[in-house]
């Protein structure tokens, strides 16, 4: 069937190109929001390509599942932000000073994690990546399940007890801890990696691992160019970095993708078999009235973690001219009227000498006063 890229796919492509152009032009609003713009553009573009390829996609065919992923992406990522209060592996700089805008930016950015991973997974699937992969069916025994849970608990406990030495174990603990639960619940309730391997089916796990590596590369690449960004303080790995990430750190992205899959499967276990992978399955689940308390608990958890991020993980706010000592109130008002509210914008506007003179004339100041 000859399908065209849907309108939102073109919109994603144009928005991504526009964001890149805004970076090259040094537009501060674009630089601040770049990471969020880039990821939503990528997600809509990839979904459009998936739909064009097979006629079915998350946004076009299962929009409720897409927005379910976007909503739960925030508390799932906030779980790792909570762990980072102990690990102290990353922190944020140049965060928007306006708290409302900062909150919107955080929610918009965190909401891309699950859609970004699973849209990339779908892209790999429709292009037949790992399509021929098969393994001998695993024998999943109660001893194996118990061993996995024990390993998961040990990984989580070690990473929190000895964060300087065992911080990397946080990337993968949920696979060992949560997937045996999904397996025991059964396929009528939810999917599990162990269940797939028991059927000799390694393709979902392989695609998730590759999707994690691809998304990890994009996370770090787009973060590197953004003004509002994160930096790493990973013990023993500070001397060499690719973008802002130590090279060995990229090995954490594939197991993180598996973790996200397992955590979503745990959520799906109470949703009567509903899943982003298929809209046809139904099974037992929790009563519908539990949905509202679950959403309220997720929102409360987000609020607590966001407050913690502001207190512990945010290292600097995007400065404004109001923060600079020595500027008179009259000068600030004149600069604000000229839409010059931050130091980067002011420096960009006054870099060439002739621009400095023109701006001084525009705001009725001498060039010497403006320099001072």
Buried (B, 14 or more C-beta within 10 A) or exposed (E): EEEEBBEBBBBBBEBBEBBBEBBEEBBBEBBBBBBBBBBBBBBBBBBBBBBBBBEEBBBBBBEEBBBBBBBBBBBBBBBBBBBBEBBBBBBBBBBBBEEEBBBBBBBBBBBBBBBBBBBBBBBBBBEEBBEEEEBEEBEBEEEBBEEBBEBBEBBBEBBBEEBEEBBBBBBBBBBBBBBBBBBBBBBEBBBBBBBBBBEEBBBBBBBBBBBBBBBBBBBBBBBBBBBBBBEBEBBEBEEEBBBBBBEEBBBBBBBBBBBBBBBBBBBBBBBBBBBBBEEEBEBEBEEEEEEEEBEEEBEEBBEEBBEBBBEBBBEEBBEBBEEEEEEEEEBBEBBBEBEBBBBBBBEBBBEEEEEBBEBBEEBEBEBEEBEE
